[in-house]
């Protein structure tokens, strides 16, 4: 039968008209008194809802295209969610499957708030409860280890004064600065990869700051960090020497650049860089591990200040910090955290001297 070409993700332009109208009413409504709540979600949450809805419609387009012509409240049923979950489970981990169904629930509550979606709420809760408990799969690392790795990479590739930097050294310098910055500023990989100069990375007087507005964060909590003095000379060298060597797409305001494209580095590219750098630490690391490392560092140095860890990691709920990390507001938290790392480095240097 005629219709949109089957694909895993059904593009927005190919959605049923009713879905698009409900989506726009729910997620594009600026009226604070509107019953629909989608527009009040953080941007990242809205994107997850969009991803999940596109995925569900894509599944139907492949396996039951006639369902796309059915009214949304009649289309979204437990009889269709069950095979959708089985389909997702073929290529996704249990926690990812549960997250997709949770995003579907969030989306449909915003699109049709007058309907009873308690069955879908119960379904996503059961899926989350069925996710296997994670056991420690690798050694615990601290932010100091990440910082030391970042400084080594930059010191190894730093050009001599008056000498042009090679592409190889420019890329290694970029890698080192990324690791060192994440050691001090453990933001989520999505936000880290999308940092823009003069937008989220700004200079105020003679200091540099990372400022991310609430609409760009997962929890809707604004993020503010001060880049520590230790890294400011390295940041200056990167901006003046290494970054221009990598840059090929002008203009481009992205802080982190791709060697391949010469433009903005993607989140996937960020993950691949950390995979490559894992050999330098002797363990496999990811950008998100910087957040675990930050919480671990707090637990070691200031176990009585767990509330500061929540502010540092931009969690909306302290239980998230203790549940997922069990180990640390903004500028004040980042300054305190910098002092913690500095004390740890001084102690290490004294022991090795």
N, C-alpha and C positions, 0 to 999 in steps of 0.2 A: 504494500500500500504506500502511497506517497507520504512523504514526511521528511523530517530532518535526517541527515545521514547518521547512522549509529556511530557513537564514539563514547569512550569512557566518561568524558566530561562534555555535557551538552552546553554549547556556548549560549550566553544570555540571549542573543538575538534569535536563537532557535527554541527558546522556552515557549511553552503554551502562553498565550496572551494573558490568561487569568493569573498565572504565576508571576509574570512580569508586573502586572498591575498591583498585585498584593505585595510584591517585593518593594516596589517604589513607594507604596503607601506606608510600609513598615519601616524601611531603612532610609528613605530619602525625605522623611517628614521632619521639618524643623520645629514643629509646634510642640513645646514642652508639655502641653496638656493633652496631647494625643494619646489615645489608649495604647497604640502600638509602641513598643519599647525598642525596636531595632536601632533607630537613629541614635539612641542614647548609649548604645554599646560602644566600647572602644573600637577603633579602626581595625585592629588585629582580629577582634572577635567577629566583626562584620565580615571580614575576609574569610574566616574559617567557616562561617555560615554559608557564604557564597560558594566556597569550595565544596562543602558537603552537599548543598542542593544541586549543584551542577553534576556532582558524581552520582547522586541518586537518579536524576533525570536521565543521565547517560546510561545508567544500568537499565532503566525502563526502555529507553530507545532501542537497546540491543535485544533485550529478552521479552519485553511486552510492550511494543510500541503503541498498541491501542490504548494502553493506560494513560498515555499523555493527553488523550482526548476526554478523560474523565475528570470531574470536578476534584479539586485538590483534597478536600476533606474526605472524599470517597476513595481517592487514589492512595493516600498515605494510610495504609492499614498494616496490621501486624502480619497479615498473610504476605505482604510484599516486603516488609522489613526483614522477615526471616531469611528469604533467599538473598536479599541484598547483603545481609551480614555474612552469610556463607560465602558470597562472592568476594567481599572485602577480605575475609580471612584467608583467602588463597594467596594473597600478596602482601598482607599487612599483619603486623604484630597485634596481639589482643588489645593492648592499650590504645593503639591507633584506631582499631575498629570501634572501640567504645567511644573514642573522641569524635569520630565522624557521626555516630548516632546522637551523641550529645549535641553536636552542632546542628544536626537536623531538628532536634527538639527545640533548641533555642530559636532557630529560624522560624519554625512553624508557629511557635507561641507568639512571635512578633507579627507574623503574617495573618494569623487567624486567632487572635487572643480570646475570642468569645467561645471557642470550642474547647471541649475537654480532651486534653492530650495527656492525661494521667497515665494511660497505658504506655505511651512512648517514654515518659519520664521513668516509669518503673523498668522499662526495657533497658534504657541506658544505664540505670543504676545497677541492674543485674550484670550487665556487660562489664562495668567497671569493677564490680565485686569479684568477677571471675578472672580478672587479670592476675597472672601468677606473681607472687611476691618476688621482688628483685633481691638477689643476693649480691654482695660485693664481688664484682667481676675483675677488679684490677686494684692495684695498690692506691692508697689515698695519697693525693698530692696537695701541696700547699701553694698559696699564691707566690711565696718566695721562690719556689722552684720554677714557676712560670716566669717570674721576673728575671731570675738569673739566666734562663734560656734566652729570653728576649734580648737582654743586654749583651750576651755573648754573640748572638747573631749580628747585632748592629755593630759591635766593636770589631768583629771579624771582617765586615764588609764596608766599614766607614772609609771614604776616600781620603787621600792625602790632600791638604789644602792646595788649591789651584789645579788639581788633577781631576779630569772628568771621570765620572763614575760609569762603570760598565753596566749593561743591562742585568747581568748575573748578580752583581753586587747590589744594584738598586732593588732587585726583587728580594734578596736576602735581607736587606735593610728594612724593607717594608714588612717582611714576615716577622722580623725581630720586634719591630715597633708594635705590631698588632698584638703579639703575645704579651709584651710588657704592658701595653695599655690595658688589655683585658685582665692582667694580674691586679691592677689597681682599680679598674672600672669594669666589674663583672656584669655587664648588661647582657640581655638576651641576644643570641647570634643574629636574629633578624634585625634588631635595632642597630647592632654593631656594624653589620655589613652595609647598612643603608645610611651611615653617617655622611652628612654633607657639610663642606666648609662654608662658614658664614650662615649656616642654618641651624644644624645641631651642634657643630663644633665652632665656637665663637671665641673671639678675643675681647676681653673686657679689661681696659687699662693695659697692664703688662702681664696679665695672666690668661691662660686658656681654660675654657670650660666646655663640658659636654652637657647640653640641655635638650631634653626630648620632651615635647608637650604630651599631655595626657592622651590626646586622641591618637597618638602613635605608639602607645604602650599596651601591653597585653591586659594589664589590670586597670587601666584608666588612671594610673598614678603617675604624675609627672616625675621625670628623672633629672636630677641635677648633680653633676660631679665636677670637681675641680681637678684638672690634670696636675699631678704632683710636680714640684720643682725639679726633681730628679730627671723626669722625662722631657722637660721643656726644651733643653738643648737638642735632644734626639729628635723631637718633633720638628724643630726648626730645620735641622739638617734634612729631614725627610721632605718637608715642604719646599725647601730651596734647592735640593740637589737630587734626591732619589725619585721623588714623585714626578718631576718634570721629565726625567729620563724614561719613565714608564708611560707617561701620558702621550696618547696619539690622537685622541678625539677631543678637539677643542671646540667649544668650551665644555668642560666637564667639572662639576663641583664635588664629585664623590671624593671622600677622603682616601678610600682604599681603591686602588686601580688594578685591573686585570692585565697581566703581561700579554695574554693572548689577544684580547680585544683593544687594549689601550684605553678602555673606558671603565665604567664602574664595575667593581668586583661583585659577583653575585654571592648569595649565601651558600650555594653549592660550591662555588670556588673557595670560599672561606673554609668550609669543611675539608675540602681536599688539601688545602695548605696545612691544616693541622694534622691530617693523616700523614703527610710527608714529613712533618716535623717530629712525629712520634718517635722516630728512631733516635733523635737527640736526647730524649728523656728516658728511653728504654721501655716505655709503656705507651699504649695506644691512648691518645687524647683527642678530644673534640672541643670546639669553641665553648660548648655548654659546660665542660668540665671546669672552666674558670669560675663558674658560680659555685660548684661543689667545693673547689679549692678555697674560695673566699669564706664560705661557711666553716670549713675545716680550720682555716687560719684563725677565725674568731674563736672557735671552740677551744683551740690550744692556748691562745693568748689572753682571751677575755671571755671565759665561759659565763660570767655573770651579766654579760651585756648582749644577750640574744636579741633584744628588741632593736639594737643598732643593726644587727645582721638583717633583720626584716627590712629596715629602711635602705640598707645598702643594696639588697637584692630586689628592691621595689616590689615586695610582696604586699598584697592588700590585707593579708591575714597572717598573724604570727604563727598560727597553726600550720600554714603552708611551709614556713621556714623550718619548724621543728619536725614536721612529718616527713618532708622530702629530703632534708639535709641533716637535721639533728646535730648541728655543730655551731653569719654573723648575718634621718630624713635627709637625703639629698647631700648638699655641700658639707654639712657637719659630719655626716657619716663617712663621706669619702676622705675628709681630712683626718678623722680619727683612724680610719683604716690605713691611710698612708703612714701614720705614726706607728701603727702596729707592725707593718712590714719593715719599716726602717729599724725598729728595735730588734726584730728578728735577724736582719742582715748584720747589724752591729755585733750581735752575739755570735753569729756564725764567723764573722771576720776575726773576732778575738780568739775563738777556738782554733782557727786555722793558722793564726800568726805565731 
